């Protein structure tokens, strides 16, 4: 266990007294690499502390392989943590052992996947998945009520006429429409938090903004929070209240979205911004300064995992794993050389 095991939970906004909707404490997930006798471990997620409150949109950004989707699957209970804990409404998920508790949690925290086809069965009409989910997660509804609710959630995600959409097969819908159906399926469970894993990355640029607006509208109309996972800083800036930047299994920076993007503290965040065609984004690190070394996440040693690519690395970066520390109002970074405001 690295020094990050003692990291404080500061990845959420201060000044909020209510119990967080969801919170992780030193959340860790390691995967075995090699044969049955191998002791090698891939450190996909290491000691991650994050907080999401009600009606909040939090963006989790980072390059491919940084551990973003692993966190979503841990929160969705697809994976079991290797260490740490997840708390929902102040209660550890580890105490939710009955089938009823598990089903209730999965109703409250559903997941929308990157590929819209992954949540739609091509052999059935669109109505099948929504109606089946309603029957499982909301058994108090009769058939007529399930039909009415299915039409309501399809309309809520901007698809009309709802009855016509429900009667179609997935191949009769566009990619954007199929992804909206994914959100409708999640919305039918009456969720408190939707885990949206790269929901717009497979869509044409021209229709991405429409889906981002749907998410913003659902937050306001349905009181739903979102963990929005993306590698696209522009969409994160447009949609989210707070930004968590992830690299090689660690949260390396967190804070209000505009604060992080206007004044990035971690060299990795600066590097991400240097590649964004946004005239408002500060060009702090030239892309040519990136040494291009891949992150070392199989049995990593102590030290900052970004040090192999960082133009500012000092001796301490090779020896001591940096902890998240406050550098500005609700703004934290895990970097030895980052300076406070």
LOROPA-31113 format. One record per residue (C-alpha): residue in one letter; x, y, z; chain; residue number from 1. Coordinates in Angstrom, 2 decimals, padded with zeros to 5 digits. Example, Ala and Ser with C-alpha at 12.3 -4.5 7.8 and 13.67 -1.06 7.14 Angstrom:
+--------+---------+---------+---------+--------+-----+
! residu !    east !   north !      up ! chaine ! num !
+--------+---------+---------+---------+--------+-----+
!      A !  012.30 ! -004.50 !  007.80 !      A !   1 !
!      S !  013.67 ! -001.06 !  007.14 !      A !   2 !
+--------+---------+---------+---------+--------+-----+
END
This chain:
+--------+---------+---------+---------+--------+-----+
! residu !    east !   north !      up ! chaine ! num !
+--------+---------+---------+---------+--------+-----+
!      X !  000.00 !  000.00 !  000.00 !      A !   1 !
!      X !  001.37 !  003.38 ! -001.01 !      A !   2 !
!      X !  001.28 !  006.61 !  000.93 !      A !   3 !
!      X ! -001.97 !  007.50 ! -000.80 !      A !   4 !
!      X ! -003.75 !  005.17 !  001.62 !      A !   5 !
!      X ! -003.72 !  008.09 !  004.06 !      A !   6 !
!      X ! -005.03 !  010.63 !  001.53 !      A !   7 !
!      X ! -007.79 !  012.88 !  002.84 !      A !   8 !
!      X ! -011.21 !  012.88 !  001.22 !      A !   9 !
!      X ! -011.05 !  016.32 ! -000.39 !      A !  10 !
!      X ! -012.38 !  015.52 ! -003.86 !      A !  11 !
!      X ! -015.73 !  017.19 ! -003.08 !      A !  12 !
!      X ! -017.00 !  020.73 ! -002.54 !      A !  13 !
!      X ! -016.72 !  022.28 !  000.89 !      A !  14 !
!      X ! -019.59 !  024.04 !  002.62 !      A !  15 !
!      X ! -022.15 !  021.29 !  002.02 !      A !  16 !
!      X ! -023.56 !  019.76 !  005.19 !      A !  17 !
!      X ! -025.74 !  017.01 !  003.73 !      A !  18 !
!      X ! -024.59 !  013.41 !  003.58 !      A !  19 !
!      X ! -022.95 !  012.81 !  000.18 !      A !  20 !
!      X ! -024.95 !  010.82 ! -002.31 !      A !  21 !
!      X ! -021.95 !  008.59 ! -002.93 !      A !  22 !
!      X ! -018.44 !  008.62 ! -001.50 !      A !  23 !
!      X ! -015.38 !  006.44 ! -001.92 !      A !  24 !
!      X ! -012.63 !  006.04 !  000.64 !      A !  25 !
!      X ! -009.27 !  004.77 ! -000.64 !      A !  26 !
!      X ! -011.06 !  002.80 ! -003.36 !      A !  27 !
!      X ! -008.65 !  000.34 ! -004.96 !      A !  28 !
!      X ! -008.88 ! -002.24 ! -007.75 !      A !  29 !
!      X ! -005.99 ! -004.46 ! -008.84 !      A !  30 !
!      X ! -006.16 ! -007.09 ! -011.58 !      A !  31 !
!      X ! -004.00 ! -010.20 ! -011.71 !      A !  32 !
!      X ! -001.60 ! -010.32 ! -014.65 !      A !  33 !
!      X ! -000.15 ! -013.56 ! -015.98 !      A !  34 !
!      X ! -000.82 ! -017.19 ! -015.05 !      A !  35 !
!      X ! -002.26 ! -018.73 ! -011.92 !      A !  36 !
!      X !  001.04 ! -018.57 ! -010.06 !      A !  37 !
!      X !  001.80 ! -014.98 ! -011.04 !      A !  38 !
!      X !  002.01 ! -012.34 ! -008.33 !      A !  39 !
!      X !  002.01 ! -009.43 ! -010.75 !      A !  40 !
!      X ! -000.85 ! -006.96 ! -010.38 !      A !  41 !
!      X ! -002.13 ! -004.23 ! -012.64 !      A !  42 !
!      X ! -003.06 ! -001.25 ! -010.45 !      A !  43 !
!      X ! -006.12 !  000.02 ! -012.32 !      A !  44 !
!      X ! -007.39 !  002.16 ! -009.42 !      A !  45 !
!      X ! -005.37 !  003.10 ! -006.36 !      A !  46 !
!      X ! -006.70 !  004.81 ! -003.23 !      A !  47 !
!      X ! -009.28 !  006.99 ! -004.95 !      A !  48 !
!      X ! -011.34 !  009.35 ! -002.80 !      A !  49 !
!      X ! -014.27 !  011.06 ! -004.45 !      A !  50 !
!      X ! -017.58 !  012.58 ! -003.39 !      A !  51 !
!      X ! -020.75 !  013.23 ! -005.41 !      A !  52 !
!      X ! -023.67 !  015.19 ! -003.97 !      A !  53 !
!      X ! -027.31 !  015.38 ! -005.00 !      A !  54 !
!      X ! -028.08 !  017.14 ! -008.30 !      A !  55 !
!      X ! -024.38 !  017.42 ! -009.10 !      A !  56 !
!      X ! -022.61 !  016.60 ! -012.34 !      A !  57 !
!      X ! -019.03 !  015.46 ! -011.80 !      A !  58 !
!      X ! -016.78 !  014.83 ! -014.80 !      A !  59 !
!      X ! -014.03 !  012.23 ! -014.55 !      A !  60 !
!      X ! -011.48 !  012.88 ! -017.30 !      A !  61 !
!      X ! -008.28 !  011.23 ! -018.42 !      A !  62 !
!      X ! -006.74 !  009.35 ! -021.30 !      A !  63 !
!      X ! -007.58 !  005.76 ! -022.24 !      A !  64 !
!      X ! -006.36 !  003.28 ! -019.64 !      A !  65 !
!      X ! -006.34 !  005.78 ! -016.79 !      A !  66 !
!      X ! -008.91 !  003.81 ! -014.77 !      A !  67 !
!      X ! -012.04 !  005.90 ! -015.41 !      A !  68 !
!      X ! -014.28 !  003.06 ! -016.55 !      A !  69 !
!      X ! -012.97 !  000.83 ! -013.78 !      A !  70 !
!      X ! -014.21 !  003.37 ! -011.23 !      A !  71 !
!      X ! -017.65 !  003.38 ! -012.89 !      A !  72 !
!      X ! -017.80 ! -000.40 ! -012.75 !      A !  73 !
!      X ! -016.76 ! -000.39 ! -009.11 !      A !  74 !
!      X ! -019.52 !  002.10 ! -008.28 !      A !  75 !
!      X ! -021.99 !  000.00 ! -010.27 !      A !  76 !
!      X ! -020.90 ! -003.11 ! -008.36 !      A !  77 !
!      X ! -019.80 ! -004.86 ! -011.55 !      A !  78 !
!      X ! -016.34 ! -005.22 ! -009.98 !      A !  79 !
!      X ! -015.54 ! -005.87 ! -006.34 !      A !  80 !
!      X ! -012.95 ! -003.53 ! -004.85 !      A !  81 !
!      X ! -009.53 ! -004.87 ! -003.91 !      A !  82 !
!      X ! -009.48 ! -002.37 ! -001.06 !      A !  83 !
!      X ! -011.22 !  000.66 !  000.39 !      A !  84 !
!      X ! -014.96 !  001.18 !  000.50 !      A !  85 !
!      X ! -017.90 !  002.79 ! -001.25 !      A !  86 !
!      X ! -020.54 !  004.56 !  000.84 !      A !  87 !
!      X ! -024.02 !  005.32 ! -000.51 !      A !  88 !
!      X ! -026.00 !  007.86 !  001.50 !      A !  89 !
!      X ! -023.52 !  007.38 !  004.32 !      A !  90 !
!      X ! -023.87 !  003.60 !  004.45 !      A !  91 !
!      X ! -021.10 !  001.24 !  003.26 !      A !  92 !
!      X ! -022.14 ! -000.92 !  000.32 !      A !  93 !
!      X ! -020.47 ! -003.87 !  002.01 !      A !  94 !
!      X ! -023.42 ! -004.11 !  004.42 !      A !  95 !
!      X ! -025.92 ! -004.36 !  001.55 !      A !  96 !
!      X ! -025.95 ! -008.11 !  001.17 !      A !  97 !
!      X ! -029.56 ! -009.08 !  000.54 !      A !  98 !
!      X ! -030.85 ! -009.39 ! -003.02 !      A !  99 !
!      X ! -033.40 ! -006.68 ! -002.23 !      A ! 100 !
!      X ! -030.69 ! -004.24 ! -001.11 !      A ! 101 !
!      X ! -028.52 ! -004.95 ! -004.12 !      A ! 102 !
!      X ! -031.44 ! -004.53 ! -006.52 !      A ! 103 !
!      X ! -032.44 ! -001.26 ! -004.82 !      A ! 104 !
!      X ! -028.90 !  000.10 ! -005.15 !      A ! 105 !
!      X ! -028.70 ! -000.84 ! -008.83 !      A ! 106 !
!      X ! -032.00 !  000.96 ! -009.37 !      A ! 107 !
!      X ! -030.58 !  004.05 ! -007.68 !      A ! 108 !
!      X ! -027.20 !  003.93 ! -009.47 !      A ! 109 !
!      X ! -027.60 !  002.57 ! -013.02 !      A ! 110 !
!      X ! -025.00 !  002.79 ! -015.75 !      A ! 111 !
!      X ! -025.17 !  004.09 ! -019.33 !      A ! 112 !
!      X ! -022.52 !  002.55 ! -021.55 !      A ! 113 !
!      X ! -020.36 !  003.97 ! -024.31 !      A ! 114 !
!      X ! -021.83 !  001.70 ! -026.98 !      A ! 115 !
!      X ! -025.62 !  002.17 ! -027.15 !      A ! 116 !
!      X ! -026.01 ! -001.31 ! -028.67 !      A ! 117 !
!      X ! -024.63 ! -002.84 ! -025.44 !      A ! 118 !
!      X ! -027.89 ! -002.04 ! -023.61 !      A ! 119 !
!      X ! -030.30 ! -002.87 ! -026.45 !      A ! 120 !
!      X ! -031.22 ! -006.34 ! -027.65 !      A ! 121 !
!      X ! -031.45 ! -006.18 ! -031.47 !      A ! 122 !
!      X ! -033.99 ! -009.03 ! -031.49 !      A ! 123 !
!      X ! -036.59 ! -007.06 ! -029.53 !      A ! 124 !
!      X ! -038.37 ! -003.76 ! -029.88 !      A ! 125 !
!      X ! -037.11 ! -000.76 ! -027.94 !      A ! 126 !
!      X ! -039.97 ! -001.14 ! -025.46 !      A ! 127 !
!      X ! -038.71 ! -004.56 ! -024.35 !      A ! 128 !
!      X ! -035.69 ! -003.35 ! -022.34 !      A ! 129 !
!      X ! -037.55 ! -000.52 ! -020.65 !      A ! 130 !
!      X ! -040.62 ! -002.61 ! -019.79 !      A ! 131 !
!      X ! -038.48 ! -005.49 ! -018.54 !      A ! 132 !
!      X ! -036.48 ! -003.13 ! -016.31 !      A ! 133 !
!      X ! -039.66 ! -001.60 ! -014.93 !      A ! 134 !
!      X ! -041.07 ! -005.04 ! -014.15 !      A ! 135 !
!      X ! -037.91 ! -005.99 ! -012.26 !      A ! 136 !
!      X ! -037.14 ! -002.74 ! -010.45 !      A ! 137 !
!      X ! -040.65 ! -001.32 ! -009.98 !      A ! 138 !
!      X ! -042.91 ! -004.34 ! -009.43 !      A ! 139 !
!      X ! -045.66 ! -002.16 ! -007.92 !      A ! 140 !
!      X ! -046.60 ! -000.92 ! -011.41 !      A ! 141 !
!      X ! -049.22 ! -002.76 ! -013.45 !      A ! 142 !
!      X ! -048.90 ! -003.20 ! -017.21 !      A ! 143 !
!      X ! -050.74 !  000.01 ! -018.10 !      A ! 144 !
!      X ! -048.64 !  001.99 ! -015.63 !      A ! 145 !
!      X ! -045.44 !  000.48 ! -017.03 !      A ! 146 !
!      X ! -046.48 !  001.51 ! -020.54 !      A ! 147 !
!      X ! -047.23 !  005.05 ! -019.36 !      A ! 148 !
!      X ! -043.90 !  005.27 ! -017.53 !      A ! 149 !
!      X ! -042.02 !  003.95 ! -020.57 !      A ! 150 !
!      X ! -043.58 !  006.67 ! -022.72 !      A ! 151 !
!      X ! -042.79 !  009.29 ! -020.07 !      A ! 152 !
!      X ! -039.07 !  008.50 ! -019.86 !      A ! 153 !
!      X ! -038.69 !  008.28 ! -023.63 !      A ! 154 !
!      X ! -040.28 !  011.71 ! -023.92 !      A ! 155 !
!      X ! -038.03 !  013.00 ! -021.10 !      A ! 156 !
!      X ! -034.92 !  012.21 ! -023.15 !      A ! 157 !
!      X ! -036.27 !  014.09 ! -026.15 !      A ! 158 !
!      X ! -037.69 !  011.29 ! -028.32 !      A ! 159 !
!      X ! -041.18 !  011.81 ! -029.72 !      A ! 160 !
!      X ! -043.70 !  010.46 ! -030.44 !      A ! 161 !
!      X ! -042.82 !  008.08 ! -027.61 !      A ! 162 !
!      X ! -045.24 !  005.30 ! -028.62 !      A ! 163 !
!      X ! -043.71 !  005.18 ! -032.11 !      A ! 164 !
!      X ! -040.14 !  005.10 ! -030.77 !      A ! 165 !
!      X ! -040.99 !  002.27 ! -028.34 !      A ! 166 !
!      X ! -042.42 !  000.21 ! -031.20 !      A ! 167 !
!      X ! -039.23 !  000.34 ! -033.27 !      A ! 168 !
!      X ! -036.27 ! -002.05 ! -033.34 !      A ! 169 !
!      X ! -032.80 ! -000.74 ! -032.39 !      A ! 170 !
!      X ! -031.54 ! -000.87 ! -035.99 !      A ! 171 !
!      X ! -034.30 !  001.56 ! -036.97 !      A ! 172 !
!      X ! -032.86 !  004.26 ! -034.70 !      A ! 173 !
!      X ! -029.85 !  006.51 ! -035.22 !      A ! 174 !
!      X ! -026.85 !  006.30 ! -032.91 !      A ! 175 !
!      X ! -027.95 !  009.38 ! -031.01 !      A ! 176 !
!      X ! -031.47 !  008.01 ! -030.57 !      A ! 177 !
!      X ! -030.13 !  004.68 ! -029.31 !      A ! 178 !
!      X ! -027.98 !  006.46 ! -026.74 !      A ! 179 !
!      X ! -031.00 !  008.46 ! -025.58 !      A ! 180 !
!      X ! -032.85 !  005.17 ! -025.12 !      A ! 181 !
!      X ! -029.98 !  004.08 ! -022.87 !      A ! 182 !
!      X ! -030.65 !  007.11 ! -020.69 !      A ! 183 !
!      X ! -034.39 !  006.41 ! -020.79 !      A ! 184 !
!      X ! -033.78 !  002.87 ! -019.52 !      A ! 185 !
!      X ! -031.73 !  004.23 ! -016.63 !      A ! 186 !
!      X ! -034.29 !  006.96 ! -015.91 !      A ! 187 !
!      X ! -037.11 !  004.40 ! -015.66 !      A ! 188 !
!      X ! -035.56 !  003.06 ! -012.43 !      A ! 189 !
!      X ! -035.98 !  006.50 ! -010.73 !      A ! 190 !
!      X ! -032.21 !  006.82 ! -010.15 !      A ! 191 !
!      X ! -030.38 !  009.24 ! -007.89 !      A ! 192 !
!      X ! -027.06 !  008.89 ! -009.76 !      A ! 193 !
!      X ! -026.39 !  007.85 ! -013.36 !      A ! 194 !
!      X ! -022.92 !  006.57 ! -014.25 !      A ! 195 !
!      X ! -022.42 !  007.77 ! -017.83 !      A ! 196 !
!      X ! -019.35 !  006.08 ! -019.31 !      A ! 197 !
!      X ! -018.22 !  007.99 ! -022.43 !      A ! 198 !
!      X ! -021.86 !  008.37 ! -023.58 !      A ! 199 !
!      X ! -021.12 !  010.74 ! -026.48 !      A ! 200 !
!      X ! -017.77 !  009.45 ! -027.74 !      A ! 201 !
!      X ! -019.32 !  007.23 ! -030.44 !      A ! 202 !
!      X ! -021.67 !  009.95 ! -031.71 !      A ! 203 !
!      X ! -021.14 !  012.50 ! -034.45 !      A ! 204 !
!      X ! -019.86 !  015.81 ! -033.16 !      A ! 205 !
!      X ! -022.96 !  017.57 ! -034.49 !      A ! 206 !
!      X ! -025.32 !  015.62 ! -032.22 !      A ! 207 !
!      X ! -023.18 !  015.38 ! -029.06 !      A ! 208 !
!      X ! -024.38 !  018.72 ! -027.74 !      A ! 209 !
!      X ! -027.98 !  017.49 ! -027.87 !      A ! 210 !
!      X ! -027.21 !  014.57 ! -025.57 !      A ! 211 !
!      X ! -025.24 !  016.77 ! -023.19 !      A ! 212 !
!      X ! -028.27 !  019.05 ! -022.98 !      A ! 213 !
!      X ! -030.45 !  016.02 ! -022.23 !      A ! 214 !
!      X ! -028.21 !  015.17 ! -019.26 !      A ! 215 !
!      X ! -028.35 !  018.75 ! -017.98 !      A ! 216 !
!      X ! -032.15 !  018.75 ! -018.31 !      A ! 217 !
!      X ! -032.50 !  015.43 ! -016.49 !      A ! 218 !
!      X ! -030.47 !  016.86 ! -013.61 !      A ! 219 !
!      X ! -032.92 !  019.72 ! -013.26 !      A ! 220 !
!      X ! -036.20 !  017.92 ! -014.05 !      A ! 221 !
!      X ! -035.53 !  014.53 ! -012.46 !      A ! 222 !
!      X ! -033.13 !  015.53 ! -009.63 !      A ! 223 !
!      X ! -030.49 !  013.13 ! -010.96 !      A ! 224 !
!      X ! -026.74 !  013.40 ! -010.35 !      A ! 225 !
!      X ! -024.22 !  012.25 ! -012.94 !      A ! 226 !
!      X ! -020.71 !  010.87 ! -012.97 !      A ! 227 !
!      X ! -019.78 !  011.85 ! -016.51 !      A ! 228 !
!      X ! -016.75 !  009.88 ! -017.72 !      A ! 229 !
!      X ! -014.97 !  011.34 ! -020.72 !      A ! 230 !
!      X ! -011.64 !  012.13 ! -022.32 !      A ! 231 !
!      X ! -013.10 !  015.29 ! -023.84 !      A ! 232 !
!      X ! -012.33 !  018.39 ! -021.78 !      A ! 233 !
!      X ! -014.59 !  020.58 ! -023.92 !      A ! 234 !
!      X ! -017.71 !  018.56 ! -023.11 !      A ! 235 !
!      X ! -016.66 !  018.31 ! -019.46 !      A ! 236 !
!      X ! -016.38 !  022.09 ! -019.31 !      A ! 237 !
!      X ! -019.80 !  022.50 ! -020.93 !      A ! 238 !
!      X ! -021.63 !  020.08 ! -018.65 !      A ! 239 !
!      X ! -019.98 !  019.52 ! -015.29 !      A ! 240 !
!      X ! -019.89 !  021.34 ! -011.97 !      A ! 241 !
!      X ! -016.67 !  019.69 ! -010.82 !      A ! 242 !
!      X ! -013.78 !  018.02 ! -012.57 !      A ! 243 !
!      X ! -011.68 !  015.05 ! -011.46 !      A ! 244 !
!      X ! -008.56 !  014.40 ! -013.51 !      A ! 245 !
!      X ! -007.30 !  010.81 ! -013.46 !      A ! 246 !
!      X ! -003.95 !  009.40 ! -014.50 !      A ! 247 !
!      X ! -002.70 !  005.82 ! -014.15 !      A ! 248 !
!      X ! -005.16 !  004.89 ! -011.41 !      A ! 249 !
!      X ! -004.81 !  008.06 ! -009.33 !      A ! 250 !
!      X ! -006.91 !  011.21 ! -009.07 !      A ! 251 !
!      X ! -004.24 !  013.84 ! -009.75 !      A ! 252 !
!      X ! -006.40 !  016.98 ! -009.65 !      A ! 253 !
!      X ! -009.90 !  017.94 ! -008.56 !      A ! 254 !
!      X ! -011.95 !  021.07 ! -008.16 !      A ! 255 !
!      X ! -014.67 !  023.27 ! -009.68 !      A ! 256 !
!      X ! -014.53 !  022.78 ! -013.45 !      A ! 257 !
!      X ! -013.81 !  026.39 ! -014.38 !      A ! 258 !
!      X ! -011.20 !  026.69 ! -011.63 !      A ! 259 !
!      X ! -009.32 !  023.59 ! -012.78 !      A ! 260 !
!      X ! -009.41 !  024.49 ! -016.47 !      A ! 261 !
!      X ! -008.59 !  028.17 ! -015.95 !      A ! 262 !
!      X ! -005.73 !  027.47 ! -013.54 !      A ! 263 !
!      X ! -004.55 !  023.84 ! -013.85 !      A ! 264 !
!      X ! -002.12 !  022.84 ! -011.13 !      A ! 265 !
!      X ! -000.97 !  019.37 ! -012.19 !      A ! 266 !
!      X !  001.35 !  019.05 ! -015.21 !      A ! 267 !
!      X ! -000.85 !  016.28 ! -016.61 !      A ! 268 !
!      X ! -003.91 !  018.54 ! -016.59 !      A ! 269 !
!      X ! -001.82 !  021.21 ! -018.29 !      A ! 270 !
!      X ! -000.76 !  018.68 ! -020.92 !      A ! 271 !
!      X ! -004.38 !  017.69 ! -021.58 !      A ! 272 !
!      X ! -005.34 !  021.34 ! -021.99 !      A ! 273 !
!      X ! -002.51 !  021.96 ! -024.43 !      A ! 274 !
!      X ! -004.21 !  019.56 ! -026.85 !      A ! 275 !
!      X ! -007.64 !  021.20 ! -026.63 !      A ! 276 !
!      X ! -008.54 !  023.61 ! -029.47 !      A ! 277 !
!      X ! -010.08 !  026.12 ! -027.06 !      A ! 278 !
!      X ! -008.90 !  029.74 ! -027.17 !      A ! 279 !
!      X ! -009.84 !  030.16 ! -023.50 !      A ! 280 !
!      X ! -007.62 !  027.29 ! -022.35 !      A ! 281 !
!      X ! -004.18 !  028.33 ! -021.08 !      A ! 282 !
!      X ! -001.33 !  026.82 ! -023.07 !      A ! 283 !
!      X !  000.94 !  026.04 ! -020.12 !      A ! 284 !
!      X !  002.83 !  023.01 ! -021.38 !      A ! 285 !
!      X !  003.79 !  022.52 ! -025.00 !      A ! 286 !
!      X !  002.70 !  019.14 ! -026.33 !      A ! 287 !
!      X !  006.30 !  018.56 ! -027.51 !      A ! 288 !
!      X !  007.44 !  018.49 ! -023.88 !      A ! 289 !
!      X !  005.53 !  015.25 ! -023.35 !      A ! 290 !
!      X !  008.15 !  012.50 ! -023.37 !      A ! 291 !
!      X !  005.47 !  009.98 ! -024.35 !      A ! 292 !
!      X !  006.41 !  007.32 ! -021.80 !      A ! 293 !
!      X !  003.38 !  005.10 ! -021.04 !      A ! 294 !
!      X !  002.25 !  004.99 ! -017.41 !      A ! 295 !
!      X !  003.72 !  002.14 ! -015.38 !      A ! 296 !
!      X !  000.81 !  000.50 ! -013.60 !      A ! 297 !
!      X !  001.94 ! -003.13 ! -013.29 !      A ! 298 !
!      X !  003.45 ! -003.41 ! -009.81 !      A ! 299 !
!      X !  004.35 !  000.30 ! -009.80 !      A ! 300 !
!      X !  007.00 !  001.61 ! -007.45 !      A ! 301 !
!      X !  006.65 !  004.58 ! -005.13 !      A ! 302 !
!      X !  006.67 !  007.99 ! -006.74 !      A ! 303 !
!      X !  004.47 !  010.02 ! -009.05 !      A ! 304 !
!      X !  003.25 !  007.88 ! -011.95 !      A ! 305 !
!      X !  003.42 !  010.86 ! -014.29 !      A ! 306 !
!      X !  007.11 !  011.50 ! -013.57 !      A ! 307 !
!      X !  008.29 !  009.72 ! -016.72 !      A ! 308 !
!      X !  006.44 !  012.28 ! -018.85 !      A ! 309 !
!      X !  006.64 !  015.35 ! -016.64 !      A ! 310 !
!      X !  008.95 !  018.23 ! -017.65 !      A ! 311 !
!      X !  009.04 !  019.47 ! -014.04 !      A ! 312 !
!      X !  009.92 !  016.22 ! -012.25 !      A ! 313 !
!      X !  012.34 !  016.51 ! -009.33 !      A ! 314 !
!      X !  014.05 !  013.83 ! -007.24 !      A ! 315 !
!      X !  011.13 !  013.68 ! -004.79 !      A ! 316 !
!      X !  008.78 !  012.78 ! -007.66 !      A ! 317 !
!      X !  010.75 !  009.54 ! -008.20 !      A ! 318 !
!      X !  010.73 !  008.56 ! -004.53 !      A ! 319 !
!      X !  007.49 !  009.72 ! -002.87 !      A ! 320 !
!      X !  003.93 !  009.25 ! -004.12 !      A ! 321 !
!      X !  002.30 !  012.70 ! -003.93 !      A ! 322 !
!      X ! -000.90 !  013.17 ! -001.97 !      A ! 323 !
!      X ! -003.81 !  015.35 ! -003.00 !      A ! 324 !
!      X ! -003.43 !  018.67 ! -001.24 !      A ! 325 !
!      X ! -005.48 !  021.85 ! -001.28 !      A ! 326 !
!      X ! -003.95 !  024.54 ! -003.51 !      A ! 327 !
!      X ! -006.95 !  026.83 ! -003.92 !      A ! 328 !
!      X ! -010.65 !  027.07 ! -002.97 !      A ! 329 !
!      X ! -011.92 !  023.46 ! -003.26 !      A ! 330 !
!      X ! -009.05 !  022.89 ! -005.70 !      A ! 331 !
!      X ! -006.57 !  020.07 ! -005.01 !      A ! 332 !
!      X ! -003.70 !  018.45 ! -006.87 !      A ! 333 !
!      X ! -001.38 !  015.52 ! -006.20 !      A ! 334 !
!      X !  001.91 !  017.11 ! -007.22 !      A ! 335 !
!      X !  005.11 !  017.91 ! -005.37 !      A ! 336 !
!      X !  005.94 !  020.95 ! -007.48 !      A ! 337 !
!      X !  002.48 !  022.54 ! -007.87 !      A ! 338 !
!      X !  002.18 !  025.89 ! -006.14 !      A ! 339 !
!      X ! -000.89 !  027.17 ! -004.22 !      A ! 340 !
!      X ! -002.78 !  030.25 ! -005.32 !      A ! 341 !
+--------+---------+---------+---------+--------+-----+
END
